[in-house]
Amino acid sequence: MSTSKMIPSRVTSSPFSIAQRASKLRRGTHVAQQRCFRGQNQSRVAVASRIPSSRRAGLFLSIAVGGGVLYSLGYPRTLHAEEIPAPAEVKFEQARRKATSREENRDLISSQHLQVKKSWENPGVYAWGSNSGRVVAPDSDEISIKAPRRIPYFDGKLIRDIKMDRNFGAAIAENGDLLQWGTGFSTVTTNPTLTLTGKDLVKLTISRDRIVALSSDGNLYSVSASQKDQLAGPKLLESTWFPFWSSRSNISYRTIQLKDLSWGERISDISTGLEHSLILTSKGRLFSAATGTENFPSKGQLGIPGLTWTTRPDGPVDQPHEISTLKGFEIAKIAAGDFHSLAADRAGRVFAFGDNSVGQLGFDPSAESPIIDAPSLLPIDKLYKGTSSIPKVTDIAAGGVNSFFTIDATRIAGQGEDDPRGLGRVTADTWACGQGIFGGLGNGRWTHVQGTPTKIKALSGLYEYDEVKSTVIPIRLASMSVGATHMSAVMNNITNLRANKHSSENDTNWGADVLWWGGNEFYQVGTGKRNNVNNPTYIAPLDVEADKEKGRREEHRFQITPRTNIRLGGRTVSVEQRIECGRGVTAVYSGT
């Protein structure tokens, strides 16, 4: 006899009630047996009873009616025995390759340890994303680079800073000289080329067509992104090592000077949009200046109401202007998007000004007035209304049409709380505003306009246990890099770089976690796919092949190496890995 599996039907109760009423037996009737048999394609029902013919006819009629209803409702006409699954094939994990040394064992058991080791042994620059301007891969004609790839020129080298656009790139060499490359710089030269030298540069930013670089002594230089303009423009007189002797510079560049600096005051930081720059001094004063060659800033990003091309004062077009509205506030951090500006003071207050067409200033946009041309205080307290927490902004970041704020929220006793718990506990949160249609808000949504800041849950409310301090601590962001449409965040989680020849063979190094999200049109997020990402995600290690060589087939995540002292080329240097998100491109480099 074959085995059958009955499949429950979806029949309503009415056919069954009809059959039940029609088959009621009069008193004394005895039902002996009822069995169901399943043959190949036949079924039969045998009923042994003492039932009069009239009742039997009614019973058959009810069965026929019920069967018709069952058929019309899709009850299966043929039932099949459940197929017996084939025995599962048991696969045993292959034995891990046997290590021949303590260090090799660490490489075999930990991808993170191997990543840290590789970053020390072979520093350089990894880049990916759009290669239309031959910036990411100067020696390749590929339009897009889908996975991290080393730029050969920088192999084994440390650099101070790097900024990349789709059409041109700029970097500061370890000795402080400026390097430039890309088709926007030269269609003839592909490798990075020295341009501005002898200035001991420490930081650079780029606008639409110029490079603004800060030197170690607080001087600010503006250089064209085009080699043709550098060679054709006026050359400044420069002092030489020979006393009372000067010579013309090799390229054309401009110096940006601030007026009325106090004793000991100097430029300490810069941030640049497509057409403007923010310039911060060591005394907390903030200046702004035009930076683009083609257009004068016209969206309020300079922070000076009424300042336009026609109303600008006499003097150079790129002369700095102090933002008088912020006098008295000791500004500590600055950030510039394409056409908007952010400034945070030491008390944790944030001021925003410029273009607010998609809410990138943190205010709901208005079609009647999409521009805010004077610094306006952001109501950060409203984000924590009713939470019994006091917020303080710890950092800001901006790029494209997005802004980001990291906030420490400290727990206090709420009104009416008799026994408050967790007083003084700090929660580290990250908030975003602006455009989210490409995923740039990082909140899991595709939002066109976001005025009120929205919390990035993947980067907020995180904690870990500190074994050294024997306590739970919040995980903050160590840094953020914001490109035109994509972003990255380096977590300030606990790292370990103390594994050495004296420690256990299972003692490994590991770095800081990095998460990525946003527009991915040119594969710039690093996932290897082209779809946009609206939630922060991990990417694979920069050198996937190194993992495969160790026999690892499972996917691990990229971790960045924090600052430490290493031996490189017979000398001791302080080095760390950093991330730069540009306009459709991304770079990870070994920085001094």
ZIVEN-V43043 format. One line per field, one symbol per residue. psi: psi as a letter, one per 30 degrees, with the letter a starting at -180 (. if undefined). Layout:
psi: ???
//
This chain:
psi: klkljkkklgklfeeeeeeeefgkklkfkkjekklkkjbdglklkkkjlikleeeeeeeeeeeeeeeeeeefggkkfkkkkkkkkkkkkkkkkkkkkkkfleeeeeeefjeeeeeeeefeeilakkllakgfgheeifgkgkekjflkkkjeegkglklelkkklffllklklfgglkklllffekfekelkkkdjlgfhkfkllkaeglkkkklfgglkkkkkfkeeeefflkklkkllfkkgkllklflkllkjkklhklkfklkfllkkafflkkjklfggkklllkeleekkkgggffgjkfjaefgkllakegklkkjffgkfkjkfklkkaeglkkkklffgkkkklbkhfggffgkklkfeifkjgkkkkkieeffgkgfhkjkkkfllllkbhllkkkkjjkklklkgjeiklgkfkkkklklllbkgfggffggglikekjekkkkjefgkhkllkjfefhlklkjlkelkkjaeflllkkkhlklkgfkaffllfgjlllakkklllakheggfegfflfklkgkkllllleieeeeefggkflkllkkkklklklkjhglklkllklkjkaiglkkkljk.
//
